[in-house]
Amino acid sequence: MIFTDKIVAVTFEEVLIFITGADTTPPCGFSSKIVIEFYSNDSGCSRIPFASTCSLTLSLPRGMNNPDIFRAIMVRALKESHGFGKI
């Protein structure tokens, strides 16, 4: 995956699993489209991106001005997520 000309060791499969819980697209597709929502970090604590696999919703922090920090927290969310069957 490439973010602003930098290569990140994240696969499409990891992103798909993080958002949907599935490692491949179902033969008939998903029941709904993937939704991206944004949340505020007004509380002062840092919160990494998260997903709801039931509603196919990816929640990202609002106001990330530094692409390197965003990349780091996104990769952390994807790599450190337990997901289904990883516990």
N, C-alpha and C positions, 0 to 999 in steps of 0.2 A: 504494500500500500504506500502511496506517495502523498505526503503533505508538503506543500510549498517546496518542491524539489529535494526533499529529504526522504530517504527510504526508511520505513518503519517496519519492524519485524512483526507484522500483524497480517493474518490472512483474512480473506473474505469469509471463510467458514467460521472463524472466531467471531467476527462481527455479527454474522447471521445467528450463531448460537447465542451470543450475548443478548440480542434483541428479541429473538423468536423462540429460543430453546431448541430449534431444529438445526441440524448440520447440513441439510440440503433443502432446496425448495420443494414443497410437496407437488406431486404430479398435477393436481388441479389448482395449484397456487394456494396462497394463504386466504383465510376467510375475510380479511380486511387489509387495507394498506397500512404500511408502517407509518407511525406518526412520530414527529419530533417535537418535543416540548422544551421550553427553556424555563429555568428556575433562577431565582436571585440568590446571591450569597451575601445578603445584607446582614446576616447574623454574625459575620466575622469568622465563622468556622468554615474551613474548606470542605467541600463535599464533592466527591468524585461523581462522574456521570453514572447513571443507573438506568435500568430498563424494567419494564413490566412485560413479561413474555405473554401474559394472558391477553393484554390489550394491544400488543405489538407497539409499545410506546418506548421511545428512547428519550430520556431526559438529560439535557445538557445545561451546564452553568451559563448564565447570561453575563456578558461583560468581560469575557476573557480577552484581554488586550495583547497578551503575549502568546504567540503561537507555539513557542517551545514549551511553555507551562501547560497549555491545553493539550498538546501532543503527549506530554508526560502523564497527565492525569487520565487521558483517554486510553493510552496503552496500559496503564496501571489497572484501570477498570476492567479492560478486556482480559488481561493476563491473570489478574488475581480473583476474578469472579469464579465462584465454585460451580455455578451452573447445574444442570441436571446430570446426575451420574458421576460427578467429580468429587463427591464428599467421601 
